[in-house]
């Protein structure tokens, strides 16, 4: 059985995901929708399909089985409700929503429609993150104790839509990037975070949303996570890792300092740079696994880190490397998860309930930063009863 996709919202996320849909032998792209007709034309030139101006028209297309929604965060609830009302299966980009009430609306809609919905928190699909989870789950280096994550990059100075710079509409790094960072920590840590203590920074009045955070997550199993993110385009973590979030090797000696801020100033601002961009997607999978900054997992008897080809495990008595399949991205596995859920009734992990738990962490980070207090969590779900495969 082939699963036929319609794509809604033809931005950066779609450019990364559509090739994964095309690469999968069991899925195809048959339709696309965006409010910008020029971008739709650009998409259809690369991926022959039907073009629409809105999600409603796309969902009326009887050839569409599933909808990939990559629209601005504040539109996710409306668009998921539209797709599920049309009995379409759904992948919706992270974060799921901007409130827990909106998440609950989606959960109810999915349950009522009897369709499958997964949330595209693609970093926790990446093979190295899954492999870290499996090493921890195996107990070979003892119980999990600490997850440390640092990511410094230029997120805040890439061309942005107004909603991406408005926290009330789901903008800023806590919503947009914390949806990955907190999800990775929850995935490795078993899912059941207990509380959050955090500070988020708004350091540039010209881009008045969170560009940084430092968060401490306490898990029910006794483990903790220390997660730091800085998107202000000064130091970049890739200088340490040599590998990008996009799965490419980077020579840090060739990197231009503050390149994103310079491009933004020289290009006439966000709107001008957005207008210049059409739809461009790389057909092949990234050559190397993605790095979401630098992640170190610490257990009783060892530490685990990512390498360009897999993992390195530093145990009490030795150091060993784990080689992982190359040419497989997190988005490839994301598409495979939806297909398996729809066709084989395989229980999915990245459901609305799992994503609601990650959203709860993001909201707690913002609340803790505002109140300077620890925030208790109520809606966490476990993934410790689920094995994880690499393909």
C-alpha positions in Angstrom: 0.0 0.0 0.0 1.3 3.5 -0.9 0.6 6.4 1.4 -0.1 9.6 -0.7 0.9 12.8 1.0 -0.3 16.4 0.6 2.2 19.0 2.0 0.9 22.2 3.6 3.4 25.0 4.2 6.4 25.1 1.9 9.1 26.4 4.0 12.4 25.2 5.5 10.8 22.2 7.3 9.1 21.0 4.2 12.3 21.3 2.2 13.9 18.9 4.7 10.9 16.5 4.9 9.6 16.2 1.3 12.7 14.4 0.1 12.2 11.8 2.9 8.7 11.2 1.7 10.0 10.8 -1.9 12.8 8.5 -0.8 10.5 6.1 1.0 9.3 3.4 -1.5 5.9 3.3 0.2 5.1 7.0 0.2 4.6 9.7 -2.5 3.8 13.4 -2.8 0.6 14.2 -4.8 -0.3 17.7 -3.6 1.0 20.9 -2.0 -0.6 24.0 -0.5 0.9 27.4 0.4 -0.5 30.9 0.6 2.4 32.0 -1.8 1.5 30.8 -5.3 5.1 31.4 -6.5 6.4 28.9 -3.9 3.7 26.4 -4.9 4.8 26.7 -8.6 8.5 26.2 -7.5 7.5 23.1 -5.5 5.5 21.6 -8.4 8.4 22.2 -10.8 10.5 19.9 -8.6 7.8 17.5 -7.4 5.0 17.0 -10.0 1.8 17.4 -8.0 -1.4 19.4 -7.7 -1.2 22.8 -6.2 -3.6 24.5 -3.8 -3.9 27.9 -2.0 -5.2 26.5 1.3 -5.3 23.4 3.4 -9.1 23.0 3.0 -8.8 22.6 -0.7 -5.9 20.1 -0.3 -7.9 18.1 2.2 -10.8 17.8 -0.3 -8.5 16.0 -2.7 -9.6 12.4 -2.5 -6.1 11.2 -3.7 -4.5 12.6 -0.5 -4.2 10.0 2.3 -2.0 11.9 4.7 -1.1 15.5 5.3 2.2 16.9 6.3 1.6 20.2 8.1 4.6 22.6 8.3 2.7 25.9 8.8 3.4 28.5 11.5 3.0 27.1 15.0 -0.1 29.2 15.9 -2.0 27.6 12.9 -1.2 24.0 13.9 -4.4 23.5 15.9 -6.7 24.8 13.1 -4.9 22.9 10.4 -4.8 19.6 12.4 -8.5 19.9 13.0 -9.2 20.5 9.3 -7.1 17.5 8.3 -8.6 15.1 10.9 -12.1 16.2 10.0 -11.4 15.1 6.5 -10.1 11.7 7.8 -6.5 12.3 6.8 -3.6 10.9 8.6 -1.2 13.7 9.8 2.4 14.6 10.5 2.5 18.0 12.1 5.7 19.9 12.6 7.0 20.7 16.1 6.0 22.2 18.4 2.6 20.6 18.5 0.8 23.8 19.7 1.2 26.8 21.9 -1.0 25.8 24.7 -2.0 22.5 26.5 -5.7 23.3 25.7 -4.9 23.3 22.0 -3.0 20.0 22.4 -6.1 18.5 24.1 -8.2 19.6 21.2 -5.9 17.8 18.8 -5.9 14.7 20.9 -9.7 14.6 21.0 -9.9 15.2 17.2 -7.5 12.4 16.4 -9.3 10.0 18.7 -12.7 10.9 17.2 -11.5 10.6 13.6 -9.7 7.3 14.1 -6.6 8.5 12.2 -2.9 8.4 13.0 -1.1 11.6 13.9 2.6 11.9 14.7 4.6 15.1 15.5 7.7 15.9 13.6 10.2 16.3 16.4 12.7 15.0 14.0 15.8 15.2 16.2 14.6 12.5 18.5 14.2 10.3 15.5 17.9 10.7 14.5 19.8 7.3 14.6 22.4 8.6 17.2 19.7 9.7 19.6 17.9 6.4 19.2 21.1 4.5 19.7 21.9 6.5 22.9 18.4 5.6 24.2 19.1 1.9 23.4 22.4 1.9 25.3 20.8 3.5 28.3 17.9 1.1 28.1 20.2 -1.9 27.9 21.8 -1.0 31.2 25.3 -1.9 29.9 26.8 1.2 31.5 24.5 1.3 34.5 21.6 3.6 35.3 21.2 6.9 33.6 22.4 9.8 35.7 22.7 13.0 33.6 22.1 14.3 30.1 24.1 17.4 29.1 23.2 19.3 26.0 24.7 22.5 24.5 23.7 24.1 21.2 25.1 27.5 20.1 24.1 28.7 16.6 22.5 31.5 14.5 18.8 30.6 14.8 17.6 34.0 15.8 19.1 35.7 12.8 18.0 33.5 10.0 15.2 35.0 7.9 12.1 34.9 10.0 8.3 35.4 9.6 6.8 37.8 12.2 5.2 34.9 14.0 8.6 33.3 14.5 9.7 36.3 16.5 6.6 36.5 18.6 6.5 34.1 21.7 2.7 34.5 21.9 2.4 32.9 18.5 4.9 30.1 19.3 8.0 31.9 18.2 11.4 32.0 19.8 13.8 29.2 20.7 12.0 27.9 23.7 9.0 26.8 21.5 10.8 26.3 18.2 14.0 24.6 19.3 13.2 23.5 22.8 10.6 21.2 21.0 13.7 19.3 19.8 16.1 19.7 22.7 13.6 18.8 25.4 12.2 16.0 23.3 15.7 14.5 22.8 16.3 14.6 26.6 12.9 13.1 27.3 13.5 10.4 24.7 16.8 9.4 26.1 15.7 9.8 29.7 12.5 7.7 29.5 10.0 10.4 29.1 8.9 11.1 32.6 10.3 14.5 33.5 9.2 15.6 37.0 10.0 19.3 37.1 11.8 22.2 35.4 13.9 25.1 36.6 15.0 27.4 33.8 15.9 30.9 32.6 15.2 32.1 29.1 16.9 35.2 27.6 15.6 38.0 25.3 18.8 39.9 24.6 18.0 41.8 21.3 15.2 44.4 21.3 15.1 44.2 17.5 14.2 40.5 17.7 11.9 40.5 20.8 11.6 36.8 21.6 13.6 34.2 23.4 17.0 33.6 21.8 18.4 31.5 24.6 17.6 29.3 27.5 19.2 27.3 30.2 17.0 24.5 31.6 17.4 21.9 34.3 15.0 18.9 34.0 14.6 16.5 36.9 13.3 13.0 36.0 11.2 10.6 38.0 14.0 8.0 37.7 16.5 10.2 39.4 18.3 11.4 36.3 18.7 15.1 35.4 19.2 17.0 32.2 21.1 20.3 31.8 20.2 21.9 28.5 21.7 25.2 27.1 20.7 26.8 23.8 22.0 30.1 22.4 20.9 31.3 19.0 22.6 34.7 19.0 25.1 34.0 16.2 28.4 34.5 18.1 30.0 31.2 19.0 28.8 28.1 17.1 28.9 24.6 18.6 29.8 23.2 15.2 33.3 24.6 15.9 33.6 21.7 18.5 31.7 19.0 16.7 32.7 19.6 13.1 29.3 18.4 12.1 26.0 20.3 11.4 22.4 19.8 12.3 21.9 19.1 8.6 24.2 16.1 8.6 27.2 17.7 6.8 30.8 18.0 7.9 31.9 21.6 8.5 35.4 23.1 8.4 35.2 25.7 11.2 38.3 27.5 9.8 36.2 28.5 6.8 33.2 29.8 8.8 32.5 33.5 8.7 31.9 35.1 12.0 28.3 36.3 12.6 27.4 35.4 9.0 23.7 35.2 9.6 23.5 38.7 11.2 25.6 40.1 8.3 23.3 38.5 5.6 20.2 39.8 7.4 21.6 43.3 7.4 22.9 43.2 3.8 19.8 41.5 2.4 17.3 44.2 3.5 15.8 42.2 6.4 13.6 39.2 7.0 10.8 40.0 4.5 13.2 40.7 1.6 15.2 37.5 2.2 12.1 35.4 2.5 10.8 36.8 -0.8 14.1 35.7 -2.5 13.7 32.1 -1.4 11.8 29.7 -3.6 11.4 26.0 -2.7 14.6 24.0 -2.8 15.0 20.5 -1.5 18.0 18.2 -1.5 17.0 14.8 -2.9 19.5 12.6 -1.2 19.7 11.9 2.5 22.3 13.8 4.5 25.7 12.1 4.3 26.2 12.0 8.1 23.9 11.9 11.1 22.6 15.2 12.4 24.1 16.9 15.4 21.7 18.9 17.6 24.7 20.7 19.1 26.7 18.6 21.5 25.0 15.9 23.7 26.7 13.9 26.4 24.8 11.1 28.2 26.3 10.1 31.6 25.4 6.8 33.3 26.8 5.1 36.5 29.6 3.4 34.6 30.1 5.4 31.4 29.6 8.4 29.2 28.2 8.4 25.7 28.7 10.9 22.9 28.0 11.1 19.2 30.7 10.6 16.6 30.5 11.4 12.8 29.6 7.7 12.2 27.9 6.6 15.3 28.6 6.7 19.1 31.5 6.4 21.4 30.9 4.8 24.8 33.5 5.5 27.5 32.9 2.7 30.1 34.8 1.9 33.3 37.3 -0.4 31.7 37.3 0.4 28.0 36.2 2.7 25.2 34.2 1.3 22.3 32.6 2.7 19.2 29.2 1.9 17.8 28.8 2.3 14.0 25.4 3.3 12.7 23.9 3.1 9.3 24.8 6.1 7.1 22.4 7.9 4.7 19.4 7.5 7.0 18.0 10.7 8.5 15.6 11.3 11.3 13.0 12.5 8.8 13.3 9.2 7.0 12.4 7.4 10.2 9.6 9.8 10.9 7.9 9.0 7.6 8.5 5.3 8.3 6.8 5.6 11.7 3.6 7.1 10.3 3.5 4.5 7.5 3.9 1.6 10.0 1.2 3.1 12.2 -1.2 3.5 9.3 -0.6 0.3 7.4 0.7 -2.2 10.0 -1.1 -0.7 13.1 2.3 -0.4 14.8 2.0 1.8 17.9 3.7 5.1 17.2 5.7 6.9 19.9 5.6 10.5 18.7 1.9 10.9 19.1 -0.1 13.9 20.3 0.2 12.7 23.9 4.0 12.4 23.7 4.2 15.8 22.0 1.9 17.4 24.6 4.4 16.2 27.3 7.3 17.9 25.4 5.2 21.1 24.9 4.5 21.0 28.7 8.3 21.3 29.3 8.6 24.3 26.9 5.7 26.0 28.7 7.3 25.2 32.0 10.6 26.7 30.9 8.8 30.0 30.1 6.9 29.9 33.4 10.0 29.2 35.4 11.9 32.0 33.7 9.1 34.4 34.4 8.5 33.4 38.1 12.1 32.3 39.0 10.6 29.1 40.5 10.7 25.4 39.9 7.7 24.2 37.9 6.1 20.7 38.5 5.0 18.7 35.5 1.7 16.8 35.2 1.3 15.3 31.8 4.4 13.3 31.1 4.4 9.9 29.4 6.9 7.1 29.3 8.7 5.5 26.4 10.6 2.9 28.4 8.2 0.1 27.3 9.0 0.7 23.6 12.0 -0.7 21.8 13.5 1.5 19.1 14.7 0.3 15.7 17.2 2.1 13.4 15.3 1.7 10.1 
